[in-house]
Amino acid sequence: MSGSLLIVMAMFGSPASATAVSGFLYVLHFIPPLLVLLQLRRRDSASPAFETPLPQSILPSAFAMTVLLLVASGMKGITGGIIWIGIGAAVTWMRARTSRHENVR
């Protein structure tokens, strides 16, 4: 669904805007796995869950590059991506609310 809407946006709107928004959304999905890796690395046991070479530089570099790519999508990408996520959240909320009301009846 989301991909179809981006194609329609590129065909009838602005290909540059569609590219910026899709780039922002693509890079944004890397943040949760990076946060999980950071949490696994810093768990309470004596040894971390996994080893990486140069751990003090790899994870900060990954976060820095992710932020750099998010910023590189520009204001169109950031604004469009946030609006895209907001619309998706609203649709999901409305569907969940509708299904709850149908289950009650």
Contacts in CASP RR format, 6 or more apart in sequence:
PFRMAT RR
TARGET T0000
AUTHOR 0000-0000-0000
METHOD contacts of the structure
MODEL  1
MSGSLLIVMAMFGSPASATAVSGFLYVLHFIPPLLVLLQLRRRDSASPAF
ETPLPQSILPSAFAMTVLLLVASGMKGITGGIIWIGIGAAVTWMRARTSR
HENVR
2 25 0 8 1.000
2 84 0 8 1.000
3 22 0 8 1.000
6 18 0 8 1.000
6 21 0 8 1.000
6 22 0 8 1.000
7 18 0 8 1.000
9 17 0 8 1.000
9 18 0 8 1.000
9 21 0 8 1.000
10 18 0 8 1.000
10 19 0 8 1.000
16 76 0 8 1.000
17 76 0 8 1.000
17 77 0 8 1.000
17 80 0 8 1.000
20 73 0 8 1.000
20 74 0 8 1.000
20 76 0 8 1.000
20 77 0 8 1.000
20 80 0 8 1.000
21 73 0 8 1.000
21 76 0 8 1.000
21 77 0 8 1.000
21 80 0 8 1.000
21 81 0 8 1.000
21 84 0 8 1.000
23 69 0 8 1.000
23 73 0 8 1.000
23 77 0 8 1.000
24 70 0 8 1.000
24 73 0 8 1.000
24 74 0 8 1.000
24 77 0 8 1.000
24 78 0 8 1.000
24 80 0 8 1.000
24 81 0 8 1.000
25 81 0 8 1.000
25 84 0 8 1.000
25 85 0 8 1.000
27 66 0 8 1.000
27 69 0 8 1.000
27 70 0 8 1.000
27 73 0 8 1.000
28 70 0 8 1.000
28 81 0 8 1.000
30 62 0 8 1.000
30 66 0 8 1.000
31 66 0 8 1.000
34 59 0 8 1.000
34 62 0 8 1.000
34 63 0 8 1.000
34 66 0 8 1.000
37 59 0 8 1.000
38 59 0 8 1.000
40 48 0 8 1.000
40 49 0 8 1.000
40 50 0 8 1.000
41 48 0 8 1.000
41 49 0 8 1.000
41 50 0 8 1.000
41 52 0 8 1.000
41 55 0 8 1.000
41 59 0 8 1.000
42 48 0 8 1.000
43 49 0 8 1.000
48 55 0 8 1.000
52 58 0 8 1.000
52 59 0 8 1.000
70 78 0 8 1.000
71 78 0 8 1.000
END
